[in-house]
Amino acid sequence: CFMSPTSDLTLSDWNWAVLMLTQAMIGAVSPNFRLVELVFEHETWVVRVTLREESKADREEIDEICDEFSIFLEDVRDRICSRAYAQIVPDVIVSQDPIILSPAAPARYVFRMRES
């Protein structure tokens, strides 16, 4: 079993989590979404979303995404380790600063808006 260098979750656990988050995002991403990252910190999945501007509607949609992600993880509970079946929390950042992706970051980048 290959362990990810950023946590002791397996690559398979990460792949299932990214797939389930991607499914939860279908039809939910607005033009205000700049970046969606998935991080596993302190036994918790963190869905970190960077928005261009503050939006109550987008914050509600992010909560819905996290709820759907939770439901989808339940569906694959028998295929992931017990640690990967964990609490899910949103983390919203509102910023127009340039986004710099770090290949060494412990996050999986799930979505990035094309910006000029």
PyMOL commands that place a pseudoatom at each C-alpha (Angstrom):
pseudoatom trace, name=CA, resn=CYS, resi=1, chain=A, elem=C, hetatm=0, pos=[0.000, 0.000, 0.000]
pseudoatom trace, name=CA, resn=PHE, resi=2, chain=A, elem=C, hetatm=0, pos=[1.585, 3.290, -1.084]
pseudoatom trace, name=CA, resn=MET, resi=3, chain=A, elem=C, hetatm=0, pos=[1.315, 6.075, 1.480]
pseudoatom trace, name=CA, resn=SER, resi=4, chain=A, elem=C, hetatm=0, pos=[1.082, 9.687, 0.405]
pseudoatom trace, name=CA, resn=PRO, resi=5, chain=A, elem=C, hetatm=0, pos=[4.072, 11.778, 1.534]
pseudoatom trace, name=CA, resn=THR, resi=6, chain=A, elem=C, hetatm=0, pos=[1.707, 14.433, 2.956]
pseudoatom trace, name=CA, resn=SER, resi=7, chain=A, elem=C, hetatm=0, pos=[-0.275, 12.172, 5.268]
pseudoatom trace, name=CA, resn=ASP, resi=8, chain=A, elem=C, hetatm=0, pos=[-0.609, 8.542, 6.160]
pseudoatom trace, name=CA, resn=LEU, resi=9, chain=A, elem=C, hetatm=0, pos=[-3.591, 8.136, 3.878]
pseudoatom trace, name=CA, resn=THR, resi=10, chain=A, elem=C, hetatm=0, pos=[-3.027, 5.866, 0.920]
pseudoatom trace, name=CA, resn=LEU, resi=11, chain=A, elem=C, hetatm=0, pos=[-2.950, 7.077, -2.641]
pseudoatom trace, name=CA, resn=SER, resi=12, chain=A, elem=C, hetatm=0, pos=[-6.189, 5.168, -3.159]
pseudoatom trace, name=CA, resn=ASP, resi=13, chain=A, elem=C, hetatm=0, pos=[-7.833, 7.063, -0.269]
pseudoatom trace, name=CA, resn=TRP, resi=14, chain=A, elem=C, hetatm=0, pos=[-6.751, 10.359, -1.815]
pseudoatom trace, name=CA, resn=ASN, resi=15, chain=A, elem=C, hetatm=0, pos=[-7.973, 9.335, -5.255]
pseudoatom trace, name=CA, resn=TRP, resi=16, chain=A, elem=C, hetatm=0, pos=[-11.388, 8.339, -3.899]
pseudoatom trace, name=CA, resn=ALA, resi=17, chain=A, elem=C, hetatm=0, pos=[-11.669, 11.590, -1.933]
pseudoatom trace, name=CA, resn=VAL, resi=18, chain=A, elem=C, hetatm=0, pos=[-10.730, 13.747, -4.932]
pseudoatom trace, name=CA, resn=LEU, resi=19, chain=A, elem=C, hetatm=0, pos=[-13.185, 11.844, -7.146]
pseudoatom trace, name=CA, resn=MET, resi=20, chain=A, elem=C, hetatm=0, pos=[-16.015, 12.213, -4.615]
pseudoatom trace, name=CA, resn=LEU, resi=21, chain=A, elem=C, hetatm=0, pos=[-15.310, 15.948, -4.178]
pseudoatom trace, name=CA, resn=THR, resi=22, chain=A, elem=C, hetatm=0, pos=[-15.247, 16.401, -7.951]
pseudoatom trace, name=CA, resn=GLN, resi=23, chain=A, elem=C, hetatm=0, pos=[-18.627, 14.678, -8.208]
pseudoatom trace, name=CA, resn=ALA, resi=24, chain=A, elem=C, hetatm=0, pos=[-20.004, 16.910, -5.441]
pseudoatom trace, name=CA, resn=MET, resi=25, chain=A, elem=C, hetatm=0, pos=[-18.864, 20.010, -7.356]
pseudoatom trace, name=CA, resn=ILE, resi=26, chain=A, elem=C, hetatm=0, pos=[-20.697, 19.169, -10.597]
pseudoatom trace, name=CA, resn=GLY, resi=27, chain=A, elem=C, hetatm=0, pos=[-23.041, 22.038, -11.407]
pseudoatom trace, name=CA, resn=ALA, resi=28, chain=A, elem=C, hetatm=0, pos=[-22.071, 23.947, -8.251]
pseudoatom trace, name=CA, resn=VAL, resi=29, chain=A, elem=C, hetatm=0, pos=[-19.043, 25.968, -9.352]
pseudoatom trace, name=CA, resn=SER, resi=30, chain=A, elem=C, hetatm=0, pos=[-19.829, 29.597, -10.147]
pseudoatom trace, name=CA, resn=PRO, resi=31, chain=A, elem=C, hetatm=0, pos=[-17.649, 32.029, -12.134]
pseudoatom trace, name=CA, resn=ASN, resi=32, chain=A, elem=C, hetatm=0, pos=[-16.632, 33.471, -8.736]
pseudoatom trace, name=CA, resn=PHE, resi=33, chain=A, elem=C, hetatm=0, pos=[-14.728, 30.266, -7.815]
pseudoatom trace, name=CA, resn=ARG, resi=34, chain=A, elem=C, hetatm=0, pos=[-10.997, 30.676, -8.453]
pseudoatom trace, name=CA, resn=LEU, resi=35, chain=A, elem=C, hetatm=0, pos=[-9.513, 27.589, -6.790]
pseudoatom trace, name=CA, resn=VAL, resi=36, chain=A, elem=C, hetatm=0, pos=[-10.695, 24.487, -4.926]
pseudoatom trace, name=CA, resn=GLU, resi=37, chain=A, elem=C, hetatm=0, pos=[-8.177, 22.498, -2.897]
pseudoatom trace, name=CA, resn=LEU, resi=38, chain=A, elem=C, hetatm=0, pos=[-8.570, 19.375, -0.799]
pseudoatom trace, name=CA, resn=VAL, resi=39, chain=A, elem=C, hetatm=0, pos=[-6.408, 19.003, 2.304]
pseudoatom trace, name=CA, resn=PHE, resi=40, chain=A, elem=C, hetatm=0, pos=[-6.358, 16.341, 5.019]
pseudoatom trace, name=CA, resn=GLU, resi=41, chain=A, elem=C, hetatm=0, pos=[-5.411, 18.050, 8.294]
pseudoatom trace, name=CA, resn=HIS, resi=42, chain=A, elem=C, hetatm=0, pos=[-5.869, 16.844, 11.877]
pseudoatom trace, name=CA, resn=GLU, resi=43, chain=A, elem=C, hetatm=0, pos=[-8.069, 13.903, 10.824]
pseudoatom trace, name=CA, resn=THR, resi=44, chain=A, elem=C, hetatm=0, pos=[-10.368, 16.250, 8.872]
pseudoatom trace, name=CA, resn=TRP, resi=45, chain=A, elem=C, hetatm=0, pos=[-10.943, 16.876, 5.166]
pseudoatom trace, name=CA, resn=VAL, resi=46, chain=A, elem=C, hetatm=0, pos=[-10.700, 20.607, 4.464]
pseudoatom trace, name=CA, resn=VAL, resi=47, chain=A, elem=C, hetatm=0, pos=[-12.337, 21.850, 1.276]
pseudoatom trace, name=CA, resn=ARG, resi=48, chain=A, elem=C, hetatm=0, pos=[-10.517, 25.153, 0.735]
pseudoatom trace, name=CA, resn=VAL, resi=49, chain=A, elem=C, hetatm=0, pos=[-12.205, 27.416, -1.802]
pseudoatom trace, name=CA, resn=THR, resi=50, chain=A, elem=C, hetatm=0, pos=[-10.800, 30.712, -3.023]
pseudoatom trace, name=CA, resn=LEU, resi=51, chain=A, elem=C, hetatm=0, pos=[-13.477, 33.128, -4.217]
pseudoatom trace, name=CA, resn=ARG, resi=52, chain=A, elem=C, hetatm=0, pos=[-12.859, 36.293, -6.212]
pseudoatom trace, name=CA, resn=GLU, resi=53, chain=A, elem=C, hetatm=0, pos=[-15.518, 38.256, -4.287]
pseudoatom trace, name=CA, resn=GLU, resi=54, chain=A, elem=C, hetatm=0, pos=[-17.570, 37.675, -1.148]
pseudoatom trace, name=CA, resn=SER, resi=55, chain=A, elem=C, hetatm=0, pos=[-20.836, 35.909, -1.951]
pseudoatom trace, name=CA, resn=LYS, resi=56, chain=A, elem=C, hetatm=0, pos=[-23.432, 34.514, 0.421]
pseudoatom trace, name=CA, resn=ALA, resi=57, chain=A, elem=C, hetatm=0, pos=[-24.812, 32.345, -2.396]
pseudoatom trace, name=CA, resn=ASP, resi=58, chain=A, elem=C, hetatm=0, pos=[-21.366, 30.852, -3.106]
pseudoatom trace, name=CA, resn=ARG, resi=59, chain=A, elem=C, hetatm=0, pos=[-20.763, 30.205, 0.611]
pseudoatom trace, name=CA, resn=GLU, resi=60, chain=A, elem=C, hetatm=0, pos=[-24.083, 28.331, 0.748]
pseudoatom trace, name=CA, resn=GLU, resi=61, chain=A, elem=C, hetatm=0, pos=[-23.079, 26.370, -2.361]
pseudoatom trace, name=CA, resn=ILE, resi=62, chain=A, elem=C, hetatm=0, pos=[-19.739, 25.483, -0.733]
pseudoatom trace, name=CA, resn=ASP, resi=63, chain=A, elem=C, hetatm=0, pos=[-21.618, 24.136, 2.301]
pseudoatom trace, name=CA, resn=GLU, resi=64, chain=A, elem=C, hetatm=0, pos=[-23.764, 22.063, -0.097]
pseudoatom trace, name=CA, resn=ILE, resi=65, chain=A, elem=C, hetatm=0, pos=[-20.628, 20.766, -1.827]
pseudoatom trace, name=CA, resn=CYS, resi=66, chain=A, elem=C, hetatm=0, pos=[-19.245, 19.640, 1.551]
pseudoatom trace, name=CA, resn=ASP, resi=67, chain=A, elem=C, hetatm=0, pos=[-22.547, 17.933, 2.401]
pseudoatom trace, name=CA, resn=GLU, resi=68, chain=A, elem=C, hetatm=0, pos=[-22.593, 16.120, -0.956]
pseudoatom trace, name=CA, resn=PHE, resi=69, chain=A, elem=C, hetatm=0, pos=[-18.924, 15.164, -0.531]
pseudoatom trace, name=CA, resn=SER, resi=70, chain=A, elem=C, hetatm=0, pos=[-19.816, 13.605, 2.824]
pseudoatom trace, name=CA, resn=ILE, resi=71, chain=A, elem=C, hetatm=0, pos=[-22.641, 11.597, 1.249]
pseudoatom trace, name=CA, resn=PHE, resi=72, chain=A, elem=C, hetatm=0, pos=[-20.384, 10.405, -1.570]
pseudoatom trace, name=CA, resn=LEU, resi=73, chain=A, elem=C, hetatm=0, pos=[-17.667, 9.363, 0.913]
pseudoatom trace, name=CA, resn=GLU, resi=74, chain=A, elem=C, hetatm=0, pos=[-20.319, 7.312, 2.713]
pseudoatom trace, name=CA, resn=ASP, resi=75, chain=A, elem=C, hetatm=0, pos=[-20.963, 5.535, -0.597]
pseudoatom trace, name=CA, resn=VAL, resi=76, chain=A, elem=C, hetatm=0, pos=[-17.308, 4.404, -0.811]
pseudoatom trace, name=CA, resn=ARG, resi=77, chain=A, elem=C, hetatm=0, pos=[-16.779, 3.834, 2.902]
pseudoatom trace, name=CA, resn=ASP, resi=78, chain=A, elem=C, hetatm=0, pos=[-15.925, 0.178, 2.269]
pseudoatom trace, name=CA, resn=ARG, resi=79, chain=A, elem=C, hetatm=0, pos=[-13.187, 1.178, -0.208]
pseudoatom trace, name=CA, resn=ILE, resi=80, chain=A, elem=C, hetatm=0, pos=[-11.341, 3.738, 1.943]
pseudoatom trace, name=CA, resn=CYS, resi=81, chain=A, elem=C, hetatm=0, pos=[-9.587, 3.395, 5.278]
pseudoatom trace, name=CA, resn=SER, resi=82, chain=A, elem=C, hetatm=0, pos=[-11.443, 4.415, 8.422]
pseudoatom trace, name=CA, resn=ARG, resi=83, chain=A, elem=C, hetatm=0, pos=[-9.258, 7.531, 8.808]
pseudoatom trace, name=CA, resn=ALA, resi=84, chain=A, elem=C, hetatm=0, pos=[-10.247, 8.740, 5.337]
pseudoatom trace, name=CA, resn=TYR, resi=85, chain=A, elem=C, hetatm=0, pos=[-13.904, 8.546, 6.284]
pseudoatom trace, name=CA, resn=ALA, resi=86, chain=A, elem=C, hetatm=0, pos=[-13.610, 11.774, 8.256]
pseudoatom trace, name=CA, resn=GLN, resi=87, chain=A, elem=C, hetatm=0, pos=[-15.284, 15.056, 9.062]
pseudoatom trace, name=CA, resn=ILE, resi=88, chain=A, elem=C, hetatm=0, pos=[-15.446, 17.566, 6.190]
pseudoatom trace, name=CA, resn=VAL, resi=89, chain=A, elem=C, hetatm=0, pos=[-15.176, 21.301, 6.758]
pseudoatom trace, name=CA, resn=PRO, resi=90, chain=A, elem=C, hetatm=0, pos=[-15.176, 24.239, 4.342]
pseudoatom trace, name=CA, resn=ASP, resi=91, chain=A, elem=C, hetatm=0, pos=[-12.496, 26.935, 4.414]
pseudoatom trace, name=CA, resn=VAL, resi=92, chain=A, elem=C, hetatm=0, pos=[-13.345, 29.961, 2.283]
pseudoatom trace, name=CA, resn=ILE, resi=93, chain=A, elem=C, hetatm=0, pos=[-10.759, 32.525, 1.232]
pseudoatom trace, name=CA, resn=VAL, resi=94, chain=A, elem=C, hetatm=0, pos=[-11.811, 35.708, -0.560]
pseudoatom trace, name=CA, resn=SER, resi=95, chain=A, elem=C, hetatm=0, pos=[-8.905, 37.110, -2.555]
pseudoatom trace, name=CA, resn=GLN, resi=96, chain=A, elem=C, hetatm=0, pos=[-8.035, 38.665, -5.877]
pseudoatom trace, name=CA, resn=ASP, resi=97, chain=A, elem=C, hetatm=0, pos=[-4.299, 38.183, -5.300]
pseudoatom trace, name=CA, resn=PRO, resi=98, chain=A, elem=C, hetatm=0, pos=[-2.475, 36.040, -7.864]
pseudoatom trace, name=CA, resn=ILE, resi=99, chain=A, elem=C, hetatm=0, pos=[-2.743, 32.320, -7.151]
pseudoatom trace, name=CA, resn=ILE, resi=100, chain=A, elem=C, hetatm=0, pos=[0.595, 30.550, -6.974]
pseudoatom trace, name=CA, resn=LEU, resi=101, chain=A, elem=C, hetatm=0, pos=[0.355, 26.768, -6.905]
pseudoatom trace, name=CA, resn=SER, resi=102, chain=A, elem=C, hetatm=0, pos=[3.057, 24.935, -5.018]
pseudoatom trace, name=CA, resn=PRO, resi=103, chain=A, elem=C, hetatm=0, pos=[3.835, 21.384, -6.120]
pseudoatom trace, name=CA, resn=ALA, resi=104, chain=A, elem=C, hetatm=0, pos=[5.145, 20.737, -2.591]
pseudoatom trace, name=CA, resn=ALA, resi=105, chain=A, elem=C, hetatm=0, pos=[1.866, 21.782, -0.928]
pseudoatom trace, name=CA, resn=PRO, resi=106, chain=A, elem=C, hetatm=0, pos=[0.015, 19.055, 0.988]
pseudoatom trace, name=CA, resn=ALA, resi=107, chain=A, elem=C, hetatm=0, pos=[-3.157, 19.886, -0.970]
pseudoatom trace, name=CA, resn=ARG, resi=108, chain=A, elem=C, hetatm=0, pos=[-4.741, 18.318, -4.014]
pseudoatom trace, name=CA, resn=TYR, resi=109, chain=A, elem=C, hetatm=0, pos=[-5.882, 20.959, -6.477]
pseudoatom trace, name=CA, resn=VAL, resi=110, chain=A, elem=C, hetatm=0, pos=[-9.334, 19.924, -7.650]
pseudoatom trace, name=CA, resn=PHE, resi=111, chain=A, elem=C, hetatm=0, pos=[-10.340, 23.019, -9.640]
pseudoatom trace, name=CA, resn=ARG, resi=112, chain=A, elem=C, hetatm=0, pos=[-8.650, 26.168, -10.874]
pseudoatom trace, name=CA, resn=MET, resi=113, chain=A, elem=C, hetatm=0, pos=[-10.305, 28.886, -12.927]
pseudoatom trace, name=CA, resn=ARG, resi=114, chain=A, elem=C, hetatm=0, pos=[-8.383, 29.942, -16.007]
pseudoatom trace, name=CA, resn=GLU, resi=115, chain=A, elem=C, hetatm=0, pos=[-7.277, 33.525, -15.412]
pseudoatom trace, name=CA, resn=SER, resi=116, chain=A, elem=C, hetatm=0, pos=[-5.506, 35.890, -17.741]
for i in range(1, 116): cmd.bond("trace and resi %d" % i, "trace and resi %d" % (i + 1))
show_as sticks, trace
zoom trace
